[in-house]
Amino acid sequence: MAKNWWFKFDYKIWRTDSSLRRCSLETRGFWLECLCVMNEMDSHEVSGTLAELARLLGYESNEVMRCANELKQTKTADVTLGNGTVTLVSRRLKRELNVREQTRLRVQRSRSNADVTLQSKSKSKSNKKEEEKERPLSEQKKATRLPNDFIATEELLEWAKVKRPTIDPSLETEKFINYWTAKSGKDATKLDWNATWRNWILNAKESSNGTYYQQREQTAIIERNAINQLRDAVKEISGDDAHHSPRQLLGFSENGYNG
């Protein structure tokens, strides 16, 4: 049964093909009949004995032989004659069918790969769910409230110094603890409080007086310069001041400047 009831026919190529133009009108009609049969069989060739082709194409056996020879001589088609069999091949249809087959194989491989990927993802999700089910409840991580002993570790503080140099991490940590301690409801529980602290730092408002770390560094520089300038002078001071350190003479206590 025919797979296609029609096929593309480029009349411009048909009328301008130099090989076909050298053929007689009879041979052109014969070749068109051959193309119709090829498309009907979804093939790029038609083959058979002279008698079989004559019945198939509606020609006499001698006409089939004459037209086949003419197609071969003009190189309009690839024609093979031998052992009582005639085979006529359309080079254009052969190319088109090859392209169609390659496209079909690519689509098939693509769908196959997509199916494998989908099955793999589905299996992975299924296995993960099964693992979660099999895992004891005691081992499953649960959201908790902020621990009473929560502190910003050195690692967290170094991270904050790089990511947000314009804020005071100690002050923000105090705000963080106060906020989440007072918070109630299900939103007050988290799976990862370190991650929650990092988000808090990222969203904190910047200081209006330059970066926090720059302020600390400037204060330290001023203090060191003043101490260096008075280092020699302190040695000459007598009386009660002799036992005071340079920091105390300048008005600095252990907690900072007292002036």
LOFIMI-620120 format. One record per atom (N, C-alpha, C): residue in three letters; x, y, z. Coordinates in steps of 0.001 Angstrom, whole numbers, padded with zeros to 6 digits, always signed. Atoms other than C-alpha are relative to their C-alpha. Example, Ala and Ser with C-alpha at 12.3 -4.5 7.8 and 13.67 -1.06 7.14 Angstrom:
REM residues 2
ALA+000890-001190+000000/ALA+012300-004500+007800/ALA+000900+001200+000000/SER-000820-001190-000060/SER+013670-001060+007140/SER-000770+001090+000730/
//
This chain:
REM residues 259
MET+000848-001197+000000/MET+000000+000000+000000/MET+000880+001242+000000/ALA-000816-001202+000144/ALA+001283+003443-000882/ALA+000118+000744+001322/LYS-000225-000787-001204/LYS+002848+005435+001949/LYS-000260+001476-000274/ASN+000205-001391+000384/ASN+002640+008734+000065/ASN-000846+000048-001273/TRP+000848-000162+001177/TRP-000065+009815-002354/TRP+000462+001167-000864/TRP-000535-001111+000772/TRP+001948+012783-003566/TRP+001477+000143+000346/PHE-001401-000298-000293/PHE+005552+013945-003750/PHE+000356+001330-000654/LYS-000419-001294+000532/LYS+007382+017193-004401/LYS+000587-000171-001408/PHE-000501+000055+001370/PHE+008019+017830-008056/PHE+000496+001393-000382/ASP-000604-001279+000357/ASP+010430+020617-008942/ASP+000028+000115-001519/TYR+000098-000087+001466/TYR+009366+021505-012456/TYR+001163+000774-000601/LYS-001116-000780+000532/LYS+012232+023987-012831/LYS+001202-000904-000252/ILE-001109+000940+000179/ILE+014847+021280-012278/ILE-000313-000970-001137/TRP+000412+000950+001049/TRP+012872+018915-014499/TRP+000203+000584-001398/ARG-000062-000615+001322/ARG+012806+021378-017395/ARG+001388+000508-000358/THR-001334-000551+000284/THR+016408+022597-017022/THR+001122-001018+000164/ASP-001038+001011-000173/ASP+018250+019366-016186/ASP+000600-000373-001356/SER-000642+000206+001297/SER+020794+019002-018989/SER-000035-001461-000446/SER+000041+001426+000352/SER+020847+015191-018843/SER-001390-000393-000482/LEU+001380+000357+000358/LEU+017080+014885-018943/LEU-000411+000653-001315/ARG+000357-000701+001247/ARG+016842+017437-021785/ARG+000473-000767-001234/ARG-000514+000765+001137/ARG+018836+015069-023979/ARG-000829-001264-000269/CYS+000839+001190+000157/CYS+016255+012331-023469/CYS-001217+000310-000882/SER+001215-000153+000800/SER+013306+011781-025780/SER-001193+000197+000920/LEU+001213-000189-000790/LEU+009799+012641-024674/LEU-000487-001331+000572/GLU+000404+001318-000478/GLU+009070+008915-024392/GLU+000780-000382+001260/THR-000839+000369-001147/THR+012012+008403-022019/THR-000303+000887+001197/ARG+000368-000883-001114/ARG+011033+011445-019961/ARG-001270-000512+000669/GLY+001231+000541-000566/GLY+007554+010034-019495/GLY+000256-001301+000742/PHE-000375+001262-000649/PHE+009043+006635-018666/PHE+000656+000271+001354/TRP-000713-000319-001247/TRP+011314+008205-016034/TRP-000953+000578+001044/LEU+000988-000534-000936/LEU+008414+010102-014479/LEU-000837-001125+000609/GLU+000717+001164-000519/GLU+006511+006817-014162/GLU+000847-000731+001037/CYS-000909+000653-000952/CYS+009566+005326-012462/CYS+000042+000753+001335/LEU-000029-000806-001224/LEU+009696+008221-009966/LEU-001282-000171+000809/CYS+001271+000217-000699/CYS+006008+007748-009147/CYS+000001-001338+000737/VAL-000056+001322-000622/VAL+006566+004046-008424/VAL+000953+000011+001194/MET-000967-000076-001105/MET+009637+004803-006276/MET-000619+000673+001223/ASN+000624-000701-001126/ASN+007705+007283-004143/ASN-001121-000826+000614/GLU+001060+000863-000508/GLU+004821+004855-003880/GLU+000567-001092+000903/MET-000648+001043-000797/MET+007228+002219-002501/MET+000921+000581+001075/ASP-000889-000678-000950/ASP+009116+004827-000410/ASP+001429-000498-000179/SER-001321+000498+000334/SER+012304+003790-002183/SER+000664+000948-000985/HIS-000723-000829+000958/HIS+014991+005366-004339/HIS+000303-000770-001287/GLU-000269+000801+001192/GLU+014993+002584-006938/GLU-001201-000868-000352/VAL+000991+000969+000452/VAL+012799+000323-009003/VAL+000755-001069-000780/SER-000776+001089+000580/SER+013990-003085-010109/SER-000902-001180-000351/GLY+000758+001184+000398/GLY+012725-006196-011910/GLY+000411-000462-001382/THR-000252+000457+001363/THR+012798-008184-015096/THR-000708+000936-000962/LEU+000646-000850+000996/LEU+011780-006511-018330/LEU-001507-000195+000029/ALA+001438+000283-000018/ALA+008408-008242-018152/ALA-000664+000614+001233/GLU+000562-000553-001240/GLU+007847-007180-014514/GLU-000100+001521-000073/LEU+000025-001456+000110/LEU+008776-003571-015193/LEU-001010+000470-001032/ALA+000974-000356+001032/ALA+006644-003515-018323/ALA-001404+000009+000595/ARG+001322+000051-000627/ARG+003577-004583-016319/ARG-000149+001113+001044/LEU+000054-000991-001083/LEU+004430-002221-013439/LEU-000152+001426-000536/LEU-000039-001368+000523/LEU+005017+000852-015596/LEU-000977+000239-001158/GLY+000932-000158+001120/GLY+002540+000178-018415/GLY+000692+000172-001330/TYR-000765-000092+001250/TYR+005137-000186-021181/TYR+000215-001416-000548/GLU-000429+001263+000583/GLU+006203-002922-023576/GLU+001437-000284+000439/SER-001340+000382-000450/SER+009358-004837-022698/SER+001083+000685-000818/ASN-001019-000653+000823/ASN+011262-003429-025687/ASN+000079+001491+000290/GLU-000003-001422-000351/GLU+010203+000085-024659/GLU+000741+000224+001320/VAL-000717-000101-001281/VAL+011482-000493-021143/VAL+001496-000051-000249/MET-001426+000127+000285/MET+014849-001607-022510/MET+000525+001246-000693/ARG-000458-001162+000748/ARG+015080+001321-024924/ARG+000112+001227+000924/CYS-000018-001160-000906/CYS+014211+003941-022287/CYS+001086-000142+001071/ALA-001021+000220-001025/ALA+016516+002367-019681/ALA+001386+000290-000564/ASN-001295-000266+000631/ASN+019426+002473-022108/ASN+000219+001494-000203/GLU-000134-001438+000230/GLU+018722+006108-022921/GLU+000279+000732+001318/LEU-000254-000605-001323/LEU+018605+007051-019192/LEU+001429-000237+000443/LYS-001369+000330-000356/LYS+021932+005302-018736/LYS+000991+000802-000820/GLN-000914-000726+000888/GLN+023584+006951-021748/GLN+000063+001485+000348/THR+000041-001432-000335/THR+022475+010461-020715/THR+000363+000260+001468/LYS-000337-000091-001427/LYS+023393+009735-017053/LYS-001086+000709+000795/THR+001129-000557-000742/THR+019941+010880-015997/THR-000247-000804+001269/ALA+000188+000893-001142/ALA+019731+007880-013655/ALA+001123-001025+000012/ASP-000944+001109-000096/ASP+021959+005106-012400/ASP-000749-001266-000403/VAL+000702+001163+000544/VAL+020926+002081-014461/VAL+000941-001198-000028/THR-000760+001246+000011/THR+022132-001487-013996/THR-000764-001050-000796/LEU+000612+001027+000850/LEU+021425-004119-016658/LEU+000822-001275+000130/GLY-000756+001248-000104/GLY+022366-007745-016114/GLY-000830-001120+000571/ASN+000702+001193-000474/ASN+021122-011269-015547/ASN-001512+000108-000163/GLY+001428-000119+000277/GLY+017767-010378-017055/GLY-000736+000968+000901/THR+000620-000952-000941/THR+017149-007704-014401/THR+000446+001417-000329/VAL-000288-001423+000218/VAL+016947-003944-014820/VAL-000264+000748+001311/THR+000140-000805-001222/THR+017521-001600-011865/THR+000249+001459-000340/LEU-000120-001431+000245/LEU+016939+002147-012094/LEU-000001+000728+001344/VAL-000188-000688-001293/VAL+018128+004426-009265/VAL-000059+001503-000208/SER+000049-001464-000004/SER+017204+008076-008632/SER+000992+000503+001033/ARG-001018-000503-000926/ARG+020235+009790-007130/ARG-000589+001038+000962/ARG+000619-001020-000861/ARG+018122+012677-005815/ARG-000821-000651+001119/LEU+000795+000676-001013/LEU+015665+010385-004036/LEU+000880-000743+001003/LYS-000924+000716-000896/LYS+018576+008387-002601/LYS+000567+000953+001044/ARG-000527-000991-000939/ARG+020060+011542-001071/ARG-001067+000426+001004/GLU+001082-000448-000875/GLU+016712+012674+000303/GLU-000365-001059+001037/LEU+000328+001074-000936/LEU+015965+009291+001849/LEU+001093-000199+001040/ASN-001105+000102-000953/ASN+019422+009174+003431/ASN-000093+001088+001065/VAL+000152-001115-000941/VAL+018882+012607+004978/VAL-001163-000264+000948/ARG+001176+000291-000823/ARG+015438+011555+006193/ARG+000318-001063+001055/GLU-000336+001074-000929/GLU+016838+008389+007764/GLU+000936+000488+001099/GLN-000912-000543-000999/GLN+019677+010249+009483/GLN-000742+000875+001005/THR+000808-000847-000884/THR+017177+012762+010879/THR-000821-000858+000953/ARG+000808+000899-000830/ARG+014954+009941+012121/ARG+000844-000634+001114/LEU-000878+000628-000989/LEU+017906+008278+013869/LEU+000420+000995+001077/ARG-000376-001012-000984/ARG+018974+011549+015511/ARG-001137+000264+000977/VAL+001165-000226-000857/VAL+015461+012156+016806/VAL-000204-001173+000948/GLN+000167+001205-000819/GLN+015265+008569+018037/GLN+001021-000031+001136/ARG-001035-000014-001034/ARG+018592+008867+019863/ARG-000281+001082+001042/SER+000296-001096-000916/SER+017566+012207+021344/SER-001117-000371+000962/ARG+001105+000418-000861/ARG+014294+010797+022634/ARG+000442-001076+000974/SER-000490+001077-000858/SER+016070+007733+023971/SER+000828+000558+001146/ASN-000826-000612-001036/ASN+018613+009871+025834/ASN-000859+000765+000998/ALA+000897-000754-000883/ALA+015825+012069+027186/ALA-000741-000938+000938/ASP+000706+000987-000829/ASP+013945+009003+028417/ASP+000911-000546+001088/VAL-000959+000529-000977/VAL+017079+007640+030098/VAL+000255+001020+001097/THR-000242-001067-000978/THR+017749+011004+031769/THR-001191+000152+000937/LEU+001213-000140-000802/LEU+014143+011275+032925/LEU-000142-001159+000977/GLN+000096+001167-000875/GLN+014171+007738+034280/GLN+001032+000064+001109/SER-001064-000101-001000/SER+017480+008392+036039/SER-000366+000996+001087/LYS+000405-001017-000977/LYS+016157+011563+037683/LYS-001128-000520+000882/SER+001132+000538-000747/SER+012939+009836+038658/SER+000461-001039+001013/LYS-000522+001036-000892/LYS+014860+006909+040130/LYS+000774+000616+001148/SER-000780-000668-001037/SER+017186+009256+042004/SER-000911+000622+001052/LYS+000945-000612-000931/LYS+014248+011146+043518/LYS-000674-001066+000849/SER+000671+001083-000704/SER+012549+007889+044412/SER+000912-000587+001074/ASN-000958+000545-000963/ASN+015707+006551+046081/ASN+000208+000946+001173/LYS-000201-000987-001054/LYS+016141+009786+047997/LYS-001170-000008+000977/LYS+001181+000046-000857/LYS+012577+009621+049265/LYS+000015-001247+000874/GLU-000059+001251-000755/GLU+013056+006003+050289/GLU+001031+000089+001118/GLU-001030-000163-001016/GLU+016260+006903+052128/GLU-000511+000856+001151/GLU+000558-000875-001033/GLU+014439+009682+053951/GLU-000983-000765+000871/LYS+000973+000781-000758/LYS+011687+007264+054923/LYS+000690-000982+000933/GLU-000699+001010-000778/GLU+014150+004645+056118/GLU+000867+000596+001106/ARG-000862-000620-001000/ARG+016267+007119+058066/ARG-000783+000211+001289/PRO+000692-000217-001277/PRO+015345+007170+061778/PRO-000305+001473+000213/LEU+000387-001382-000247/LEU+013528+010294+062896/LEU+001055+000753+000788/SER-001028-000639-000819/SER+016335+010961+065332/SER+001153+000528-000836/GLU-001103-000420+000862/GLU+018787+011327+062425/GLU-000410+001083-000987/GLN+000471-001002+000952/GLN+016607+013620+060323/GLN+000133+001392+000618/LYS-000242-001344-000496/LYS+017546+017276+060670/LYS-001313+000752+000122/LYS+001225-000737-000240/LYS+014806+019405+062183/LYS+000327+001464+000254/ALA-000154-001424-000266/ALA+014333+023144+062393/ALA-000098+000247+001501/THR-000009-000311-001431/THR+015078+024594+065834/THR+000010+001507+000198/ARG-000134-001413-000343/ARG+014967+027929+067584/ARG+001475+000344+000181/LEU-001384-000438-000160/LEU+018120+029978+067980/LEU+000566-000522+001322/PRO-000597+000525-001244/PRO+020429+028239+070494/PRO+000334+001140+000955/ASN-000287-001020-001014/ASN+020912+030142+073746/ASN+001470+000400-000003/ASP-001440-000271-000017/ASP+024686+029906+073326/ASP+000534+000387-001376/PHE-000438-000343+001356/PHE+024777+031126+069724/PHE+001018+001141+000031/ILE-001007-001050+000171/ILE+027891+033149+068843/ILE+000449+000014-001460/ALA-000581-000101+001342/ALA+029417+034421+065624/ALA+001447-000468+000088/THR-001352+000567-000060/THR+032516+032285+065148/THR+000992+000883-000749/GLU-001035-000748+000709/GLU+035836+033649+063904/GLU-000155-000153-001515/GLU+000207+000248+001437/GLU+035101+032058+060554/GLU-001118+000873-000555/LEU+001112-000843+000433/LEU+031776+033898+060333/LEU+000398+001469-000026/LEU-000425-001401-000057/LEU+033359+037193+061368/LEU+000933+000345-001158/GLU-000880-000223+001146/GLU+036075+036837+058702/GLU-000820+000087-001283/TRP+000887-000036+001176/TRP+033364+036116+056155/TRP-000700+001346-000095/ALA+000698-001286-000024/ALA+031474+039248+057215/ALA+000943+001145-000368/LYS-000982-001046+000308/LYS+034664+041326+056972/LYS+000226+000125-001499/VAL-000197-000005+001454/VAL+035048+040320+053329/VAL-001271+000429-000732/LYS+001257-000235+000713/LYS+031385+040432+052307/LYS-000615+001360+000314/ARG+000645-001256-000400/ARG+030201+043463+054306/ARG+000916+000809+000906/PRO-000945-000758-000822/PRO+033103+045644+055471/PRO-000595+001276+000584/THR+000591-001263-000444/THR+030719+048577+056063/THR-000883-000146+001228/ILE+000872+000177-001170/ILE+028872+047069+059023/ILE+000809-000512+001187/ASP-000619+000468-001243/ASP+029727+046269+062637/ASP-000569-001384+000303/PRO+000535+001351-000180/PRO+029399+042476+062916/PRO-000418-000297+001439/SER+000362+000244-001402/SER+029315+042538+066731/SER-001371+000581+000300/LEU+001300-000636-000215/LEU+026428+044999+066766/LEU-001105-000749-000722/GLU+001009+000720+000764/GLU+024602+043104+064034/GLU-000308-001360+000614/THR+000235+001278-000674/THR+025068+039837+065921/THR-000910+000190+001202/GLU+000857-000288-001151/GLU+023506+041414+069000/GLU-001448+000227-000450/LYS+001338-000211+000553/LYS+020558+042601+066892/LYS-000617-001322-000433/PHE+000440+001301+000493/PHE+020323+039163+065337/PHE-000526-000873+001130/ILE+000390+000830-001146/ILE+020169+037378+068698/ILE-001277+000542+000634/ASN+001190-000594-000608/ASN+017629+039842+070133/ASN-001248-000256-000843/TYR+001153+000166+000889/TYR+015386+039564+067079/TYR-000534-001433+000035/TRP+000456+001385+000105/TRP+015284+035786+066843/TRP-000367-000600+001353/THR+000420+000448-001319/THR+015019+035304+070594/THR-001435+000435+000283/ALA+001345-000529-000226/ALA+011907+037478+070659/ALA-001014-000525-001012/LYS+000887+000488+001057/LYS+010481+035946+067456/LYS-000782-001216+000473/SER+000831+001148-000375/SER+007604+033505+067898/SER-000627-000609-001238/GLY+000664+000661+001122/GLY+005734+031063+065698/GLY+000947-000909-000769/LYS-000791+000959+000772/LYS+006928+028579+063101/LYS+001151+000658-000752/ASP-001081-000691+000708/ASP+009043+031236+061350/ASP+001219+000219+000877/ALA-001120-000212-000914/ALA+011255+031399+064428/ALA+000932-001195+000060/THR-000872+001176+000028/THR+012763+027979+063712/THR+000715-000083-001341/LYS-000816+000095+001208/LYS+015562+027397+061192/LYS+000803-001295+000022/LEU-000842+001194+000116/LEU+017542+024434+059891/LEU+001474+000334+000186/ASP-001415-000377-000031/ASP+020848+026342+059670/ASP+000108+001438+000487/TRP-000061-001351-000556/TRP+021388+029294+061967/TRP+001215+000779-000482/ASN-001154-000708+000575/ASN+024824+030105+060563/ASN-000365+000623-001336/ALA+000448-000532+001285/ALA+023271+030505+057126/ALA-000967+001158+000216/THR+000937-001089-000314/THR+020506+032642+058661/THR+000763+001245+000425/TRP-000823-001141-000422/TRP+023165+034857+060299/TRP+000663+000666-001205/ARG-000636-000571+001189/ARG+024978+035260+056966/ARG-000995+000827-000812/ASN+001021-000771+000708/ASN+021736+036373+055304/ASN-000294+001307+000730/TRP+000241-001213-000799/TRP+021194+038837+058150/TRP+001093+001035-000284/ILE-001123-000903+000265/ILE+024653+040316+057587/ILE-000096+000596-001404/LEU+000123-000485+001381/LEU+024065+040564+053832/LEU-001062+001069-000131/ASN+001113-000947+000082/ASN+020848+042516+054446/ASN+000130+001169+000976/ALA-000171-001050-000998/ALA+022216+044752+057229/ALA+000265+001346-000665/LYS-000215-001340+000534/LYS+022239+048526+056668/LYS+001441+000424+000235/GLU-001384-000419-000088/GLU+025604+050153+056052/GLU+000171+001153+000988/SER-000348-001102-000891/SER+027343+052499+058481/SER+000162+001279-000811/SER-000093-001289+000708/SER+027204+056204+057533/SER+001364+000659+000181/ASN-001306-000608-000285/ASN+030733+056918+058853/ASN+001153-000812-000550/GLY-001051+000827+000565/GLY+032780+054755+056527/GLY-000142-001423+000476/THR+000117+001406-000363/THR+033420+051084+056976/THR+000388-000196+001455/TYR-000265+000317-001409/TYR+033477+049601+060443/TYR+001470-000333+000210/TYR-001396+000418-000143/TYR+036892+048054+059905/TYR+000961+001155-000267/GLN-000829-001179+000236/GLN+038279+051317+058524/GLN+000038+000877+001256/GLN+000050-000787-001226/GLN+037132+053134+061681/GLN+000905-000622+001065/ARG-000844+000667-000993/ARG+038815+050545+063876/ARG+001478+000176-000329/GLU-001387-000141+000412/GLU+042021+050749+061861/GLU+000505+001417+000227/GLN-000397-001391-000208/GLN+042076+054566+061989/GLN+000230+000299+001484/THR-000159-000196-001446/THR+041583+054532+065757/THR+001302-000622+000491/ALA-001231+000680-000408/ALA+044415+052043+066151/ALA+001235+000767-000455/ILE-001144-000765+000520/ILE+046747+054150+063961/ILE+000245+001242+000845/ILE-000140-001210-000832/ILE+046035+057316+065957/ILE+000608-000341+001353/GLU-000496+000424-001315/GLU+046663+055464+069186/GLU+001472-000367-000064/ARG-001400+000399+000100/ARG+049942+053934+067994/ARG+000916+001200-000211/ASN-000834-001191+000259/ASN+051260+057261+066683/ASN+000199+000831+001265/ALA-000097-000799-001225/ALA+050498+059065+069930/ALA+000921-000666+001016/ILE-000847+000735-000957/ILE+052146+056351+072002/ILE+001466+000091-000396/ASN-001388-000080+000470/ASN+055284+056403+069835/ASN+000600+001375+000257/GLN-000502-001360-000197/GLN+055569+060184+070127/GLN+000360+000265+001458/LEU-000239-000267-001426/LEU+055430+060091+073926/LEU+000857-001049+000685/ARG-000735+001091-000629/ARG+057480+056949+074425/ARG+001229+000492+000742/ASP-001218-000501-000635/ASP+060696+058832+075167/ASP-000329+000968+001132/ALA+000337-000995-001027/ALA+058941+061572+077107/ALA-000416-000658+001303/VAL+000478+000680-001210/VAL+057411+059100+079534/VAL+001168-000377+000917/LYS-001150+000419-000794/LYS+060860+057947+080609/LYS+000501+001113+000908/GLU-000516-001126-000767/GLU+061670+061474+081910/GLU-001000+000497+001033/ILE+001016-000468-000957/ILE+058433+061931+083821/ILE+000276-000606+001364/SER-000259+000472-001369/SER+058923+061651+087570/SER-001275+000041+000821/GLY+001124-000053-000925/GLY+056646+061361+090521/GLY-000985-001122-000252/ASP+001045+001021+000087/ASP+053367+059547+090452/ASP-000218-000479-001419/ASP+000256+000386+001395/ASP+053215+059560+086683/ASP+001019-000994-000527/ALA-001077+000827+000533/ALA+056389+057534+086354/ALA-000427-001438-000227/HIS+000376+001402+000144/HIS+054623+054233+086803/HIS-001179-000196-000945/HIS+001117+000126+000934/HIS+051809+055023+084333/HIS+000510-000377-001394/SER-000356+000383+001382/SER+051890+053511+080840/SER-000347+001139-000933/PRO+000348-001033+000993/PRO+051780+055700+077703/PRO-001489+000026-000304/ARG+001441+000047+000295/ARG+048188+054562+077050/ARG-000771+000730+001084/GLN+000710-000636-001095/GLN+047111+055747+080538/GLN+000238+001510+000009/LEU-000306-001428+000045/LEU+048860+059109+080169/LEU-000807+000700-001090/LEU+000753-000607+001091/LEU+047032+059704+076901/LEU-001502-000048+000243/GLY+001428+000069-000276/GLY+043677+058946+078466/GLY-000665-001248-000500/PHE+000563+001261+000473/PHE+043228+055440+077059/PHE-000109-000979+001161/SER+000164+001076-000977/SER+041819+052782+079327/SER+000053-001314-000745/GLU-000007+001308+000657/GLU+041679+049105+078643/GLU-001170-000133-000961/ASN+001207+000094+000846/ASN+038236+049697+077052/ASN-000051+001069-001071/GLY+000011-001020+001039/GLY+039200+052645+074847/GLY+000393+001356+000551/TYR-000397-001362-000346/TYR+039715+056389+074982/TYR-000991+000576+001002/ASN+000860-000547-001045/ASN+038422+058214+078097/ASN-000089+001516-000052/GLY-000031-001459+000046/GLY+038973+061820+076998/GLY-001326+000623-000338/
//
